Amino acid sequence: MAFSPSNASVGLQISLLLSFFMAAFAGPFLDSFDYNWGQSNSQILNNGDLLTLSLNKESGSGFVSKKQYVYAKIDMNIKLVAGNSAGTVTAYYLSSQGQYHDEIDFEFLGNLSGDPYILHTNVYCHGQGNREQQFYLWFDPTADFHTYTILWNTQAIFFYVDGIPIREFKNLESSGIPFPSYQPMNIYSSIWDADNWATRGGLVKIDWTQAPFTASYTNFNDNNACVSYYGTITSCNTPNSNLNNNGWLWQTLDYSDQGKLKWVQDSYMIYNYCTDSKRFPQGFPPECYVNNKY
């Protein structure tokens, strides 16, 4: 088609219309995250308010935050893969980079239909992990969305499910125990094939006739966070909190939360590295002795 002023006008209108739709459908997920693999298995829906990650025989998928954080309270509502999810793992975590990285993990280990998911948690400090605690949940995490929160502050790392604390990893640097305190971390999430280990030690394999396996995400919230640019903290968002008076950056567990934590650990914990004497025949890691709540 030959160029003419009228064609230019039409082209400009189309360009403006496309820009409008791109802005309208950006939403919090496109504003906050990039795909880091398997983009063809990802979708952003509901005007940008809903994101899905899927796994098929060709590939899994994942995303990574555009921001980096040094201390943060991160909320995400997640609905896990329904039905026979054996062999799949859906991960949601904070991590820095490099051999001596820090990492704070939620991992959801799929299972056969009717059997419960296992919620696997871990903390890496300066490249060293092996601090696993595992739980069953007190609800079906595939039936609806539930809120999974990582609170990483100067006092501790807290794992919450629907506002209920399930794990606390205290800052014990004063006792010589490593704690994530200076390496900026991104938020990651992914779904992948882990049937070599995830379900009963790899005994149960993925049933690919059930693919695609899809996890859904909504209501991402990083309103309470210290954002890092090029390794320097430039801002700490603290709405409705006073940092000098038990704000999120200094938050600990009050008496009520300690009771909830005990309830979860007494009722739903199925593995604790600090009680696995076969794994640590020479003695438990030092934080197990310093902190009797592990």
HELIX and SHEET records of a PDB file:
HELIX    1   1 PRO A    5  ALA A   24  1                                  20    
HELIX    2   2 GLY A   27  SER A   32  1                                   6    
HELIX    3   3 GLN A   39  ASN A   41  5                                   3    
HELIX    4   4 ASN A   46  GLY A   48  5                                   3    
HELIX    5   5 GLU A  173  SER A  175  5                                   3    
HELIX    6   6 ARG A  200  GLY A  202  5                                   3    
HELIX    7   7 TRP A  208  GLN A  210  5                                   3    
HELIX    8   8 TRP A  248  TRP A  250  5                                   3    
HELIX    9   9 TYR A  255  TYR A  268  1                                  14    
HELIX   10  10 TYR A  273  THR A  275  5                                   3    
HELIX   11  11 PRO A  286  VAL A  290  1                                   5    
SHEET    1   A 8 PHE A  33  TRP A  37  0                                        
SHEET    2   A 8 SER A  61  SER A  65 -1                                        
SHEET    3   A 8 ASN A 186  ASP A 193 -1                                        
SHEET    4   A 8 THR A  88  SER A  95 -1                                        
SHEET    5   A 8 GLU A 103  LEU A 109 -1                                        
SHEET    6   A 8 ILE A 118  TYR A 124 -1                                        
SHEET    7   A 8 GLN A 133  PHE A 135 -1                                        
SHEET    8   A 8 MET A 269  ASN A 272 -1                                        
SHEET    1   B 7 SER A  42  LEU A  45  0                                        
SHEET    2   B 7 LEU A  50  LEU A  55 -1                                        
SHEET    3   B 7 PHE A 213  TYR A 229 -1                                        
SHEET    4   B 7 GLN A  68  LYS A  79 -1                                        
SHEET    5   B 7 HIS A 146  TRP A 152 -1                                        
SHEET    6   B 7 ALA A 156  VAL A 161 -1                                        
SHEET    7   B 7 ILE A 164  LYS A 170 -1                                        
SHEET    1   C 4 SER A  42  LEU A  45  0                                        
SHEET    2   C 4 LEU A  50  LEU A  55 -1                                        
SHEET    3   C 4 PHE A 213  TYR A 229 -1                                        
SHEET    4   C 4 THR A 232  ASN A 237 -1                                        
END                                                                             
